[in-house]
Structures are given as structure tokens and as C-alpha cells.
């Protein structure tokens, strides 16, 4: 995973994808055309996950020339405006798998985001095609997902004294508690 931060310069995720995949920054964003486009098909917009998790991202390209070379997958923090301050290059996938039957001009590109970070993310896919010496790029619409922090599975049960027990003062009362924590051993129990 590559993290790219731009100090003091706002840069679109489309430009970041170009920079991360080619090493070249382009100030203008190319738009999808009817004969060359890419769409994220999974996960769906609004999907949610609980960390730690691996998220499989699938993008389908459509290209009448059948010359898509690579698809770059990008995650940017949601809600940072249209030009986020940083983006995560999740990876580049080459050699998609033909889908949709003969003559559909579609290829499926799949990438797994391992150990996805908690937060709300806009996922985009950027397809690159090469026709001779010319490279063209098109980007998908963003798909917004949420990765929630894990909820600690922690419970504390008082074993002694039992509910409703009575004591005559002055006396010492032994307090015993049991702790269950699926994330590891409990660190400390305090009685109030």
C-alpha cells in the first residue's frame, strides 16, 4: 500500500491515480466515454465492514478497442471535498478476465484491500489503455464504504457476592469478578 500526501496542495484522486501509476501528474481529468469506461461493481455504495477485514473490490471495464492494460484502485477519505489531501493507492491489476460473453468488450479486474483501515472511504478505479504509443485513462464514479472499528467483546460478571446478599457491619466483603474478552485477556477490573 502506498500513501501519498500533498502538503499544501489539493489534488484530485484522479490526478493522484495518474501520479501513482505512471509517475506523471496530469492537471486535467479525462472523463469516461461511451467506448471506454470503468465501473466498480463490488462492494456496492453504502456497504459497511468491521475491521480487521479484507475487502474484495471488483471493477468492470468496457472498451470497444479491447486494449485495457491496467486498472488502478484508489481509496480516499470520504467527506474531504472533491479534492482530498491524500489518497491510498491500493494497487494495480493487469490482465482482467473477460466477462459478459463474446463481443461484450468487458473485463473484470479484482483486487483485495488487505487489512482495510477504519473510516469512511471513497473507492475509485482508474483504467488505462494503450493504443500504440498513446495512453488514455478513465475513472469510475466513487463508491463510498464504511469500515467500522471493532466493538470490543468484553464482559464482566460479579461472581461474589451474589445479588441480594446482606452483611452485618463491620465486615470484610470479598469481591470476585469474572472477565470475558474475545480480544485477549482483560487488563484490569475496578470495583465501585
N, C-alpha and C positions, 0 to 999 in steps of 0.2 A: 504494500500500500504506500502510495506517495502522497504526502500532504504538501500543498503549495499555498503559501501565504503571500499576499501582496501588501506590503506596508505602505499605507498612504495612497494606494491606487485601487480604485474599484474596477473590477474586471469581470466580464460576463463568464458564466460557466462554459459557454460555447467557445470563447477565446481561450479559456483555461484548458479545455479539451484539446484544442489545436496545439497549444503550447506543450502540454504534457505528452502528446502523441507524436508530434513532429519536431518539437524544439523551436518552432516558429510561431510568433504571435501574429495574429491577424485581427485587425481592428473592426472588420466588417463581418457580420454574421450572415452566412448563407441560409436561405430558407429551403424547406422541403419543396420539391417539385412533384408533379404528378407521376413522373417516370423514375424518381429516385427519392425514397423516404425510409424512415426507420420509426418503429413504434415499440414501446415497452409493453409487453403483454402480460408479464408477471414479475413482481406482485402487482396487484391492482391498486388503483388510487385509494388511499384511506386505510390500507392494510396495516395491521399492528403486530408487533412481535415483542417477546420478552427476552432481554439479554440474560446470559450469553446465548447468542444464536447465530446461525449461518443462514443467509438469505440468498436463495437462488433467484437471479434476475435473468429474464428472457426477453430478447428483443427480436423482432422480425423486420427484415429489410425487404424492400420491394425495389427492384432495379431492372428496367427493361433491357439494359445492356449486360446484365449478369456479371458485373465486374466489381462487386463489393470486396474490398481487400481486408478491411478491419472494422471492428466496432469497439469503441472506447466507452467504458461505463464510468460515470461520474456521480458522486454524491455531494450535494451542497446543503448547508444548514437551511432549513425552511424558515421563512419569516425574516430574512435578512435583506429584503428588497430584491429587485431583479438582478442586481449585480453583487453577489456575496463577496466577502473579503477573502474567503478561501474555499477550496474545493478539495475533495479527495478523489484521486484517480484510482478507481477500484481495480482497473486492469483493462487490457486489450485482448480481444478474442479475434483470431483469424480463422478462416475456413469454416463458415457456417454450414448448417445442414439444410439441404433443400426440403421445403415443406410446401403443402398446397397442391401437389400434383404437377404433372408435366405442363410446362408453359406458364406456370403461375409467377415465375420470376421472383420467388420469395425464398429467403434463407433465414433460419433460426440461429441466433447466437446466444449462448448461455454462459453466465459467469456466476460464481458463488462468492458473496461477500462474507468472508470468514470473520467471526467474532465482531459482528456489526456493533458499532458504538451506540450507546443510548442517546436518544434525541429524536427530533423530528427532521426528516431528510427529504430533499427533492432529488429523485434519481432521474438521470437523463442518459440516453445512449446517443452516440455520435458515430455515424457510419462514414467511412472513407472509401472512395473508389478511385481506381487508377485506370485511365484510358490513354495508353501510350505514355507520354511524359507529363500529362495533366492530372493533378489530384483534386478531387472535389469532395466536399464534406456536407453532410446534412445532419440535423439534430432532431431528436424526439421532443415532444411535449413532456414536461416533468410529471413524474408520478410521486405523490407525497406519501411517505410511510412514517410510522412512529415506532421506535424501539424503546420500550419501557425498561427502566431499571428493575432488577429482580426484587420481588417482595420477599423480605426475609421470612423464612418459615420457622419462626421462633415462638415457643410457648412455654409458659412457666405455670406449674401446678403446685399449690401448697399441700404437702402430704401431712404435715403435723404443725400445729394442732388441727384437728378436724373442725369443720364448720359447726358452730354452736357449742363448742367446748367452753366450760366455765372453770374458773380458778379462784382460789381464795388468796388474797394478798396477805402478806408479802410472799412471792414465789418466783422462781426462775421458770421461764417457759422456753422450751426447746423448739425452735423454728426449723422445719425441714422443707425444702422445696426441690422439685424435680424440674429439670430444664430439657427441652427437646429443641434441637436446632439442626435442620437438614443441611445448613451451610457449614457445619463444623461445630466444635464444642463451644458451649456458652462461656463467655469470658467472666461474667460477674453477675451476681444476684444481690440486690439490695432490698431490705425489708423496711417498710414504713408503717 
